[in-house]
Amino acid sequence: MTMTRSLRLKKNADRRLKAGHLWLYSNEIDMAVTPIKDIEAGEQVVVEAANGKAMGVAYVNPHSLICARLVSRDPKQGLDRSLLVHRLNQALALRQRLFDKPFYRLVHGEGDLLPGLIVDRYGDVVVLQLNTAGMQAVVDELLDALDKVLSPRVVVLRNDTSGRRLEGLESTIEVVKGELAEPVLMEENGVRFSAPVLDGQKTGWFFDHRANRAWLNGLVAGKRVLDLFSYVGGWGVQAAANGASEVLCVDSSSAALERVAENAALNGLQERVAVGEGDAFEVLAALKAEDEVFDVVILDPPAFIRKRKDIPGGERAYSKLNREAMRLLGRDGLLLSASCSMHLAPERLIDVVRGAVRHQDRQGQLIFQGHQGPDHPVHPAIPETAYLKALGVRVFRD
């Protein structure tokens, strides 16, 4: 691949790239030398330091806050079929080392040196999210490379993310290879699930909590469990499969709760898994009014903080949620409190839980700190790729 344009950086703007980062912002570009407005969204360019030295290849979107993302340190190697095959093979090798069954995130964007790309694998069904104009520009090469590396039976493009809107891309969901006429079955921690890859959240499943669920699974035998924001039952159905005496899954989506019931039945657990539809805060208040008590409460809400400006309000929402959830715990209970908000620092979630414990005049012991699974690798130079937090907290009365 031959790049016909270049992107010149301002003096000292190459420091982050030298440290391993992959992103460039528009205020780091020397617009006088290489005006970014002249570059088409998705076009690949050679990135140059202020002295003209080539540093690699990036794709560009002049309309995005992150105006360029590095895809290669070799200025002669762009993001083509050859490089895509290489990166996909690298990603596959890691997952095959980690897991004995083909259910995992195969590509995690920057963490796998393929910025803007998500690939989740459900056996012979793969679901892709192309979140940037640069990835959209190479969709044909990507599909060809994926076919060479994995040869999946079905390929689904879930191009309906908010990131695509920010990149000026259309929102679509389509099956581009094979036919998807039956439920997509998968397995996590020995429990079977049906994943709604066409109409569910994200790609249909959240693989990132696999290890955190596995930890909790060892502590639920004989317990009464409340799973808030349950989605299709990833936490709750696994709890029932691991011996919980009773599980209540709560979500605002009736479609998600139908999937909870299906997944419970898929594992022969329908007698122990109940569902409740409603707003989480309203349900918590109603359960308290009915004097309901649980041994374990799971809080895995959607991101309350999507942008930095949302931090104050988001932290208040997390605080209220944890306070109200703790009111339903018995004298010696367990709280699993999670956050997928990248802008909420791990120590702030601990502060939120600490404050909630003291608000209820109880004692708390932090016995587990979890994060995203290894199929969601963190790029060591990009803190933003570490987003998931999960705390296991014993909440008791002294």
Secondary structure by P-SEA (a helix, b strand, c coil): ccccbbbbbcccccccccccccccccccccccccccccccccbbbbbbcccccccbbbbbbccccccbbbccccccccccaaaaaaaaaaaaaaaaacccccccccccccccccccbbbbbcccbbbbbbccaaaaaaaaaaaaaaaacccccbbbbccccaaaaaacccccccccccccccccccccccbbbbbcccccccccccccaaaaaaaaaaccccbbbbbccccccccaaaaaaacccbbbbbbccaaaaaaaaaaaaaacccccbbbbbccaaaaaaaaaaacccccbbbbbcccccccccaaaaaaaaaaaaaaaaaaacccccccccccccccccaaaaaaaaaaaaaaacccccccccccccccccccccccccccbbbbbbbcccc
